Every structure is written in structure tokens, then in C-alpha cells.
């Protein structure tokens, strides 16, 4: 199995493999933020204290 996967970590595939990993991480991050951002926005909008940090507002509930 290692003989089949080790070429991914060597040129010329290393660059493409790294780019794919970065793109996948970005897609997972954006998808996760897409789920949590509306909730964070609602909590920030309904907060009485406008000088609070996001972590404090989320931690209150």
C-alpha cells in the first residue's frame, strides 16, 4: 500500500496533492461556517452589550 501512496508525497504530485488538501480544508471550513454563521449573527444582534466579544456572547447561552 505504501508503494502506491508514496508517490503522492514526491514531485510532481506533491504540489497537486498539497493544493487538493488546501482546497478540501477550505471547503470544509466554509461549509462549517455556513452552518454556524447565522446562529452567531443572531446572538450578536440580540445581545444587549455591544462591546462584548463573540466568545463571551456564545458562552452566555
N, C-alpha and C positions, 0 to 999 in steps of 0.2 A: 504494500500500500504506500509506503514511504517513497518508493521509486516512482510512483505515479504522481504524487503530490509535491515532491521536492522541486521539480522544475518551475512551479509557481513562484518560488522564492528566489529565483535566479533570473538574470536578464535573458531574454527580452520580456518575459512575462511579469516580472516584478513590478514594473511601472503600471501595467494594466490591472494587475491584481490589487495593488495599493489603491488605485483610482476607484475600482469597484467597491472596495471596502469603505472608502470615504463616502462614496455616493450612498451606499446602503445605510451607513450610520446616519447620514443626513436625512434620508427618507424616514427612518425610524424616529429620529428626533422630531422632525416636522409633524409626523403622524401623532406622536405623543403630545406635542404642544397643541395640536389641533383639538385634541380631546380636553385638555386642561385649561386652555386659554379662556374660553367663555366663563368657566367657573371662577377663575382668578379675576377676570374683569368684573363679574357680578359682585364678588366680595369687595373689590376695591371701590366700586360705585356705591355700595350700601354701607361702607364704613363711615363712622362718624368722625373719626380722627383722620384728617387729610395728610398729616405728617408722618403717619405710620409706614413702616416698611412692609413689603409684600409678605415676608416671612412671619411678621407679627400678626398680620391680618389673617393669614391662613391658619396660624397656630391658635387663634382665638376660638375657632369652631371645633 
